[in-house]
């Protein structure tokens, strides 16, 4: 299929006969798509010839009545939008029409409309918000639609065989990944899923598939490091925000191998902290969630300090929104700053309620199966439900999020899932501290939030980490045009080998800087 659709003159997607409101839904999406723009760096704005300005903004109310929203909901719940296999026919050709009865609309306009609507969470009806939150993950272009993100999309789709959650998207994945996956319906489902984890390890020297693991959705009796993509995602997914914003392992290469016949995965990383307190899940009524947020807030918001520096309140609000702030962004960014979030929450605590602005900015807190935690070392984080006291927080080489691991003795662990921990999201566990004048920033280039450094005093912007020095002899940084790789990669001039990982962040180089790494065995 990956070869048939791109060679087609046109592709027509038939989603069924007209209904009483299907024409209205398509006309609404068409007009909305003409007012907004979406680009690969995952940014929104007004379309060049927009008649309606600011329709892309989250807080901007759209002039849609109940009938209009219901027509869009009805369209999104048609069977075509629920199936796994059909996505590649929509994304593999540039000339695609969505046909409903006698009405049609260019697929590119549907795609743009849904991607922009998805981020307007504060004004969407609950049923549309829930559908788009999951569905739009599959509509993004590489690298946002990749071997990391597309399986997350399939979890909320329908298919006859659970192995099709991988097989049904092979036409959209990196051909190097596809070459390592054998289509075989006779093997166990979990073994099919493990092939994607191991393919990412071998092709990219990455372990970001571990970010799909979840203690609550894993299949009993099977390896904890193998995600169970046959279970839908409920609530927020800590490890997968809409764009790559974090580099907990600092572009390091995974050092891992499969141990057979036990089917354990041996990885290398650093154990950083031990969980000592776990909160209630952020679920229930609005009032119950607010009470939990207020209960965990610093008692002295203007003076309590955080373990890695800065105010504890600043760390707390960044954890609540899981890093979606403007502080490390370059250029125009719609997210609030940490300072503004701290002001809003401090005011809300003083008044014992969230005002409309605070409720909007902290809207991502209101998801099920997410809970706050602290560690004995003083770190503060959030993780999917399932972690417990004495679980360990580790940064694994090649994995962009810290992982919660359940100790099982003899240096063996079970994977609980990814977590967001303030002070561990940008490679702090594997690098020396930055000098006070320098700050991490993450400008977005071709869909990748790249790690840059800015001198707060001089305004100087560096692409090269001042802590790492020069590249090793024989290596150079080059521009990559491959849509599945970052815009800048590293090339070995002698062998011609291309790597997305920084050779200065190899296990050996990290150890030479005095960082203690360990071998961990994931059961």
Residue pairs with C-beta under 8 A, 6 or more apart in sequence:
1 88
1 89
1 92
1 171
2 88
2 92
2 170
2 171
2 172
5 11
5 88
5 89
5 92
5 93
5 171
6 92
6 93
8 93
8 95
9 95
10 93
10 95
10 96
10 97
11 89
11 90
11 93
11 95
11 96
11 97
11 107
12 96
12 97
12 99
12 104
13 80
13 86
13 89
13 90
13 96
13 97
13 98
13 99
13 107
14 80
14 99
15 75
15 78
15 80
15 81
15 98
15 99
15 100
16 78
16 79
16 80
16 100
16 101
17 100
17 101
18 100
18 101
18 102
18 103
19 74
21 67
21 70
21 71
21 74
22 71
22 74
22 75
22 100
22 101
22 103
23 100
23 101
23 103
24 67
24 68
24 71
25 68
25 71
25 72
25 74
25 75
26 75
26 98
26 100
26 103
26 104
26 105
28 64
28 68
28 71
28 72
29 72
29 75
29 105
29 109
29 110
29 113
29 114
30 105
30 109
30 113
32 55
32 62
32 113
32 116
32 117
33 47
33 109
33 110
33 112
33 113
34 47
34 49
34 50
34 51
34 109
35 46
35 47
35 50
35 51
35 52
35 53
35 55
35 56
36 44
36 45
36 46
36 47
36 50
36 55
36 56
36 112
36 113
36 116
37 44
37 45
37 46
37 47
37 48
37 56
37 112
38 44
38 112
38 115
38 116
40 141
40 144
40 446
40 447
41 444
41 445
41 446
41 447
42 140
42 144
42 242
42 243
42 444
42 447
43 332
43 444
44 56
44 116
44 119
44 334
45 56
46 53
46 54
46 55
46 56
54 60
55 62
55 116
56 116
56 120
57 120
57 334
58 119
58 120
58 121
58 122
58 123
58 334
58 360
59 122
59 123
59 360
60 120
60 123
61 123
62 120
62 123
69 125
69 128
72 128
73 125
73 127
73 128
73 131
75 81
75 100
76 128
76 131
76 132
76 135
77 131
79 158
80 86
81 135
82 157
82 158
83 157
83 158
83 159
84 154
84 157
84 158
84 159
84 164
84 165
84 168
84 169
85 159
85 164
85 168
87 138
87 150
87 153
87 168
87 169
87 172
88 168
88 169
88 171
88 172
89 96
90 96
90 107
90 111
91 139
91 145
91 172
92 171
92 172
94 108
96 106
96 107
96 108
97 104
97 105
97 106
97 107
98 104
98 105
98 106
98 107
98 110
111 139
114 132
114 135
114 136
114 139
115 136
115 139
115 140
117 124
117 128
117 132
118 132
118 133
118 136
119 242
121 129
121 133
121 363
122 360
122 363
124 132
134 153
134 155
134 156
134 232
134 233
135 153
135 156
137 145
137 149
137 150
137 152
137 153
137 240
137 242
138 145
138 149
138 150
138 153
138 154
138 157
139 145
140 149
140 242
140 447
141 447
141 483
142 447
142 483
142 484
143 244
143 446
143 447
143 448
143 483
143 484
143 485
143 486
144 242
144 243
144 447
145 153
145 172
146 173
146 174
146 484
147 173
147 174
147 177
147 196
147 199
147 200
147 209
148 200
148 208
148 209
148 211
148 240
149 240
150 169
150 172
150 173
151 165
151 166
151 169
151 196
151 209
151 212
151 227
151 229
152 212
152 233
152 237
152 240
153 169
154 165
154 166
154 168
154 169
154 229
155 165
155 229
155 230
155 231
155 232
155 233
156 232
156 233
157 165
159 165
159 168
161 185
162 189
162 229
162 230
163 185
163 189
163 192
165 229
165 230
166 181
166 192
166 193
166 195
166 196
166 229
167 183
167 192
170 178
170 181
170 183
174 203
174 484
176 203
176 484
177 196
177 199
177 200
177 203
180 195
180 198
180 199
180 202
180 203
181 192
181 195
181 196
181 199
182 195
184 192
189 230
190 219
190 222
190 223
190 226
190 228
193 226
193 227
193 228
193 229
194 223
194 226
194 263
196 209
197 207
197 209
197 210
197 225
197 226
197 227
197 265
198 258
200 206
200 207
200 208
200 209
201 207
201 254
201 256
201 398
204 500
204 501
205 253
205 254
205 398
205 499
205 500
205 501
206 254
206 398
206 399
206 500
206 501
207 254
207 256
207 267
207 396
207 397
207 398
207 399
208 398
208 399
208 400
208 401
209 227
210 225
210 227
210 396
210 399
210 403
210 415
210 418
211 239
211 240
211 399
211 400
211 401
211 417
211 418
212 227
212 229
212 239
212 240
213 224
213 225
213 226
213 227
213 415
213 416
213 417
213 418
214 227
214 228
214 231
214 384
214 386
214 417
215 224
215 384
215 385
215 386
215 387
215 406
215 414
215 415
215 416
215 417
216 369
216 384
216 385
216 386
217 227
217 228
217 231
218 224
218 226
218 228
218 415
219 228
222 228
223 263
223 264
223 265
223 522
223 523
224 406
224 414
224 415
224 522
224 523
225 265
225 415
225 522
225 523
234 368
234 369
235 283
235 367
235 368
235 369
235 370
235 384
236 322
236 364
236 367
236 369
236 370
237 384
238 322
238 370
238 382
238 383
238 384
238 401
238 417
238 418
238 419
238 420
239 401
239 417
239 418
241 322
241 323
241 324
243 444
243 447
243 449
244 400
244 447
244 448
244 449
245 323
245 324
245 328
245 425
245 442
245 449
246 323
246 400
246 401
246 420
246 425
246 426
246 449
247 400
247 425
247 426
247 427
247 451
248 395
248 399
248 400
248 401
248 402
248 424
248 425
248 426
248 427
248 429
249 269
249 395
249 396
249 397
249 398
249 399
249 400
249 427
249 430
249 505
250 426
250 427
250 430
250 431
250 451
250 502
250 505
251 427
251 451
251 500
251 501
251 502
251 505
252 397
252 398
252 430
252 501
252 502
252 505
252 506
252 507
252 510
253 397
253 398
253 499
253 501
253 505
253 506
253 507
254 267
254 268
254 396
254 397
254 398
254 399
255 267
255 268
255 397
255 398
255 507
256 265
256 266
256 267
256 268
256 397
256 398
257 265
257 266
258 264
258 265
258 266
259 265
259 266
259 521
262 523
264 412
264 521
264 522
264 523
265 521
265 522
266 519
266 520
266 521
266 522
267 396
267 397
267 519
267 520
267 521
267 522
268 396
268 397
268 507
268 517
268 518
268 519
268 520
269 394
269 395
269 396
269 397
269 399
269 403
269 517
269 518
269 520
270 394
270 395
270 429
270 430
270 515
270 516
270 517
270 518
271 392
271 393
271 394
271 518
271 520
272 377
272 379
272 392
272 393
272 394
272 395
272 402
272 424
272 429
273 375
273 376
273 377
273 379
273 392
273 393
273 421
274 375
274 376
274 377
274 390
274 391
274 392
274 393
275 373
275 374
275 375
275 376
275 387
275 388
275 389
275 390
275 391
275 392
275 393
275 404
276 374
276 375
276 376
276 389
276 390
277 373
277 374
277 389
278 371
278 372
278 373
278 387
278 388
278 389
279 292
279 295
279 296
279 371
279 372
279 373
280 292
280 371
281 368
281 369
281 370
281 371
281 385
282 289
282 292
282 293
282 365
282 366
282 367
282 368
282 370
282 371
282 372
283 289
283 367
283 368
283 369
283 370
286 366
289 365
289 366
290 353
290 354
292 372
293 320
293 345
293 362
293 365
294 348
294 349
294 352
296 316
296 372
297 313
297 316
297 345
297 349
298 304
298 311
298 312
298 313
298 316
301 311
301 312
301 313
301 342
301 345
301 346
301 349
302 311
302 313
302 346
303 311
304 311
304 312
304 313
305 311
305 312
306 312
306 314
306 315
306 378
306 380
306 422
306 423
307 377
307 378
307 379
307 423
308 315
308 379
308 422
308 423
308 428
309 423
311 342
312 380
313 342
313 345
313 346
314 338
314 339
314 342
315 380
315 422
315 423
316 345
316 380
316 422
317 338
317 341
317 342
317 345
318 325
318 338
318 341
318 422
319 372
319 380
319 381
319 382
319 420
319 421
319 422
320 341
320 345
320 362
320 364
320 365
320 382
321 335
321 341
321 361
321 362
321 364
321 365
322 364
322 382
322 420
323 420
323 425
324 335
324 364
325 335
325 336
325 337
325 338
325 341
326 333
326 334
326 335
326 336
326 337
327 337
327 338
328 439
328 440
328 441
328 442
329 335
329 441
329 442
329 443
329 444
330 441
330 442
330 443
330 444
330 452
331 443
336 344
336 361
340 361
341 361
341 362
344 354
344 355
344 357
344 358
344 361
344 362
345 358
345 362
347 355
347 358
348 354
348 355
348 358
354 362
369 384
369 385
370 382
370 383
370 384
370 385
371 382
371 383
371 384
371 385
371 387
372 380
372 381
372 382
373 380
373 381
373 382
373 383
373 387
373 419
374 380
374 381
375 381
375 393
379 393
379 421
379 422
379 423
379 424
380 421
380 422
381 393
381 402
381 419
381 420
381 421
381 422
381 424
382 419
382 420
383 404
383 416
383 417
383 418
383 419
383 420
384 416
384 417
384 418
386 416
386 417
387 404
387 406
387 416
387 417
387 419
388 406
390 407
391 404
391 405
391 406
391 407
391 416
392 404
392 405
392 406
392 407
392 413
393 402
393 403
393 404
393 405
393 419
393 421
393 424
394 402
394 403
394 405
394 413
394 520
395 402
395 403
395 424
395 429
395 430
396 403
396 520
397 430
397 507
397 510
397 517
398 501
401 418
401 419
401 420
401 425
402 418
402 419
402 420
402 421
402 424
402 425
402 429
403 415
403 416
403 417
403 418
403 419
404 415
404 416
404 417
404 418
404 419
405 413
405 414
405 415
405 416
405 520
405 522
406 413
406 414
406 415
406 416
407 413
408 414
408 523
410 521
411 518
411 519
411 520
411 521
412 521
412 522
412 523
413 520
413 521
413 522
413 523
414 522
414 523
415 522
426 440
426 451
427 451
427 505
429 515
430 505
430 510
430 515
431 465
431 467
431 468
431 513
431 515
432 467
432 513
434 440
434 453
434 466
434 467
435 466
437 455
437 456
437 457
437 458
438 453
438 454
438 455
438 456
438 466
439 453
439 454
439 456
440 451
440 452
440 453
441 452
441 453
441 454
441 461
442 449
442 450
442 451
442 452
443 449
443 450
443 452
444 450
445 487
446 483
446 486
446 487
448 486
448 487
450 463
450 486
450 487
450 488
451 465
452 461
452 462
452 463
453 461
453 462
453 463
453 464
453 465
453 466
454 460
454 461
454 462
455 461
455 462
463 488
465 504
468 502
468 504
468 505
469 504
471 477
471 490
471 503
471 504
472 503
472 504
474 492
474 493
474 494
475 490
475 491
475 492
475 493
475 503
476 490
476 491
476 493
477 488
477 489
477 490
477 491
478 488
478 489
478 490
478 491
478 498
479 487
479 488
480 486
480 487
480 488
480 489
480 498
485 498
485 500
486 500
489 498
489 499
489 500
490 498
490 499
490 500
490 501
490 502
490 503
491 497
491 498
491 499
492 499
503 509
507 517
510 517
511 517
